[in-house]
Amino acid sequence: MKLHQYVVKEYALTASSTTLTVVREGRRSHLKDDSSGSPLSHHLAGQLPYFYREPEKLAKEFAEEMAGRRNALDLLYDLTVKMPTTPKFQQSHCGEILSALFLEEVLGLRRLMCKLTLTTAENTNVHKMDGFFVDTTKEPFTFYAVEAKSSILPTPKTSAKGHRHGILRQLIDSLENYGAVDERFDFTTVRDNLEASFSEAEAKTIRAALFPPGPTNLVRLGMAVINESTVDPKDDDFILTEVCPVSFNFRAVTVADLSGLAQTAYDKVFKLKGSTNV
């Protein structure tokens, strides 16, 4: 099962009036809760460990340790050790992970690095860009620097008054404040932490492109994961027309209930070690 099987509809965002000046492209994809009897939370839960530890390192560790008949419960426990345990960070990480899965399993990009693998404590976020991806299907490779935001609104205590006042504004501010020094830092981090799934030739090309001044084909992409009930044409107008000194494209992904999805997905993994996430 891949995330593209949960996409129920996708379309380009359009401004509500022809008098508005559109400065960037935007698209929205809606994800359904279930596909052929497989819940979205189940698919997400099965992918969570790969965003906290590199898949190739996990596979190598499992193969080596299981060959020596190490306690399987200890291995399962280690799958969860870097995962957040509080709802706030689970919800935030869930938005980032859904964004990354969308780029990989719907758009067909390959992950260069996800910042969540660099977390130094369970309940924390990593600064700079959230992830870097690459399209290796044609040369020269196209690189994607991704900033992802998410919102669980509305909640029982807080109504949804428009994401243009919240995460969309924050998204533009983050991209605007992301400077050349930040970019160089991230390019170095990607080179040092490049996932092992790339061939030797691909890795060589990628590392060469990420040395200063950086890749010529670099797309900055802003993403927002929100609840479907909060889709608002005024938010679309804002993200399509708000001027930002940094050129970027925009992708929106909606789910039915991001808070519930995060809780269910993380609980499924935490229960593997014999306890609920408390």
C-alpha positions in Angstrom: 0.0 0.0 0.0 1.3 3.5 -0.9 0.0 6.9 -0.1 -1.2 7.6 -3.6 -3.9 5.0 -3.0 -5.4 7.3 -0.4 -5.6 10.3 -2.7 -9.3 10.9 -3.4 -8.9 14.1 -5.4 -6.3 16.6 -6.5 -6.6 20.0 -8.2 -4.8 23.3 -8.8 -5.6 26.2 -6.5 -7.2 29.2 -8.1 -7.7 32.7 -6.9 -11.3 33.8 -6.1 -11.1 36.8 -8.4 -9.3 37.7 -11.6 -8.3 41.0 -10.1 -5.9 39.3 -7.7 -2.3 39.0 -8.8 -1.2 35.3 -8.5 2.6 35.0 -7.7 2.9 31.2 -7.4 1.4 27.9 -8.2 -0.5 25.8 -5.7 -2.1 22.4 -5.6 -4.3 20.6 -3.1 -4.7 16.8 -2.5 -7.3 15.3 -0.3 -6.5 12.0 1.5 -9.2 9.6 2.6 -9.2 7.7 5.9 -9.3 4.2 4.3 -8.2 2.5 1.1 -9.4 -1.0 0.3 -9.9 -1.7 4.0 -6.5 -0.4 5.0 -6.7 2.6 7.3 -4.5 5.6 6.6 -3.4 5.4 10.2 -2.1 1.9 9.6 0.0 2.9 6.6 1.3 5.9 8.5 2.2 3.9 11.6 4.2 1.4 9.4 6.3 4.3 8.0 7.0 6.2 11.2 10.2 4.3 12.2 11.8 5.1 8.9 11.7 8.8 9.7 13.5 8.6 13.0 16.2 6.1 11.9 17.5 5.6 8.4 15.8 2.5 6.7 19.1 1.0 5.5 20.6 1.2 9.0 17.5 -0.3 10.5 17.6 -3.2 8.1 21.2 -3.9 8.7 20.8 -3.8 12.5 17.8 -6.1 12.4 19.6 -8.6 10.2 22.7 -8.7 12.3 20.9 -8.8 15.7 18.2 -11.3 14.7 20.9 -13.6 13.3 22.3 -13.6 16.9 18.8 -14.1 18.3 18.8 -10.9 20.2 15.6 -10.3 22.2 13.1 -9.3 19.5 11.2 -7.1 22.0 14.4 -5.0 22.5 14.6 -4.5 18.7 11.0 -3.4 18.6 11.5 -1.0 21.5 14.4 0.6 19.7 12.1 1.4 16.8 10.2 3.8 19.1 13.0 5.3 21.2 13.4 8.5 19.2 9.6 9.1 18.6 7.8 11.9 20.4 5.6 11.0 23.3 3.5 14.1 23.7 0.5 15.0 21.4 2.0 18.4 20.4 5.1 16.9 18.9 3.3 13.8 17.5 1.0 16.1 15.6 3.8 18.3 14.4 5.9 15.3 13.3 2.9 13.7 11.7 2.4 16.7 9.4 6.1 16.5 8.4 6.0 12.8 7.8 2.8 13.0 5.7 4.3 15.7 3.6 7.4 13.6 3.0 5.4 10.5 2.2 3.3 12.5 -0.2 6.5 13.6 -2.1 7.8 10.1 -2.2 4.8 7.9 -2.7 2.6 10.3 -4.7 5.0 12.5 -6.7 7.8 9.9 -6.9 10.6 12.0 -5.4 13.4 10.4 -3.5 14.3 11.4 0.0 17.8 12.9 0.5 17.3 13.5 4.1 14.5 14.0 6.7 15.4 16.3 9.6 13.5 14.0 12.0 16.4 11.5 11.8 18.5 14.2 13.5 16.4 14.8 16.6 18.4 14.7 19.8 15.4 14.1 22.1 12.0 12.6 21.9 9.9 15.7 22.2 11.6 18.3 20.0 11.9 19.6 16.5 14.9 20.3 14.3 15.5 23.7 12.9 16.2 24.8 9.3 14.4 23.1 6.3 12.2 20.1 7.2 13.5 17.9 4.3 15.4 17.6 1.1 14.3 15.5 -1.9 15.5 14.8 -5.4 14.0 13.8 -8.7 16.6 11.4 -10.3 14.4 10.4 -13.3 16.1 12.9 -15.6 19.3 14.9 -15.7 20.2 17.3 -14.4 18.6 16.1 -11.1 16.0 18.5 -9.7 16.3 19.1 -5.9 13.5 20.1 -3.6 14.0 22.0 -0.3 10.8 21.5 1.7 9.3 23.5 4.5 6.2 21.8 6.0 3.6 23.2 8.4 0.5 21.6 9.8 -2.5 22.5 11.9 -5.0 20.4 13.9 -7.6 23.2 14.0 -10.4 23.3 14.9 -10.2 22.0 18.4 -12.8 22.1 21.2 -11.0 25.1 22.6 -9.9 26.9 19.4 -11.9 27.5 16.3 -10.4 27.7 12.8 -10.2 31.4 11.8 -8.2 30.9 8.7 -4.7 29.4 8.2 -3.6 32.7 6.6 -3.4 34.0 10.2 -1.5 30.9 11.3 0.6 28.3 9.5 0.4 29.9 6.1 1.8 33.1 7.5 4.4 31.1 9.4 5.3 29.3 6.2 6.1 32.4 4.3 8.0 33.9 7.2 10.1 30.8 7.6 11.0 30.8 3.9 11.7 34.5 3.9 14.0 34.2 6.9 15.8 31.2 5.5 19.1 32.7 4.2 22.2 31.7 2.3 24.0 30.7 5.6 21.0 28.4 6.5 21.0 26.9 3.0 24.7 26.1 3.1 24.4 24.6 6.6 21.6 22.3 5.3 23.5 21.3 2.1 26.4 20.3 4.3 24.1 18.3 6.6 22.5 16.5 3.6 25.9 15.6 2.2 26.9 14.2 5.6 23.7 12.3 6.1 22.7 11.2 2.6 20.5 8.1 2.7 22.2 4.9 1.6 19.5 4.1 -1.0 21.3 5.9 -3.8 23.7 4.2 -6.1 27.4 5.3 -6.0 27.0 7.3 -9.2 23.8 9.0 -7.9 25.4 9.8 -4.6 28.4 11.3 -6.3 26.2 13.5 -8.5 24.1 14.6 -5.5 27.1 15.5 -3.3 28.7 17.4 -6.1 25.5 19.4 -6.7 25.2 20.3 -3.0 28.6 22.0 -2.8 28.5 25.9 -3.1 26.9 27.6 -4.8 24.4 24.7 -4.7 22.3 22.9 -7.4 21.1 24.9 -10.4 17.8 23.0 -10.4 16.5 23.8 -6.9 12.8 24.1 -6.1 11.7 25.5 -2.8 8.4 23.9 -1.8 6.1 25.0 1.0 3.6 22.4 2.2 0.6 22.6 4.6 -1.2 19.6 6.1 -4.6 20.6 7.5 -8.0 19.2 8.3 -10.4 19.1 5.3 -13.1 21.0 7.2 -10.8 24.1 7.4 -10.3 24.5 3.6 -11.0 28.2 2.9 -10.9 30.1 -0.4 -9.5 33.1 1.5 -6.5 31.0 2.6 -6.0 30.0 -1.1 -6.1 33.6 -2.1 -3.5 34.4 0.5 -1.0 31.7 -0.4 -1.3 32.3 -4.1 -0.9 36.1 -3.9 1.2 36.9 -0.8 4.6 38.3 -1.9 7.7 36.6 -0.6 11.3 37.5 -1.6 12.0 33.7 -1.9 10.4 32.0 -4.9 8.5 28.8 -3.9 5.7 26.5 -5.0 3.0 25.3 -2.7 1.3 22.0 -1.9 -1.6 21.5 0.4 -2.6 18.1 1.8 -5.9 17.6 3.7 -7.0 14.8 6.0 -10.2 14.3 8.0 -8.6 14.6 11.5 -4.9 15.2 11.8 -4.9 15.1 15.6 -6.7 11.7 15.7 -4.6 10.4 12.8 -1.4 11.2 14.7 -2.6 9.7 18.0 -3.8 6.5 16.4 -0.6 6.0 14.3 1.8 6.6 17.1 -0.2 4.4 19.5 -0.1 1.6 17.1 3.8 1.7 17.1 4.1 2.2 20.9 1.9 -0.8 21.6 4.5 -2.9 19.9 6.7 -2.6 23.0 3.8 -3.6 25.3 2.5 -0.2 26.4 0.3 2.6 25.2 1.8 6.0 24.6 1.4 7.7 27.9 
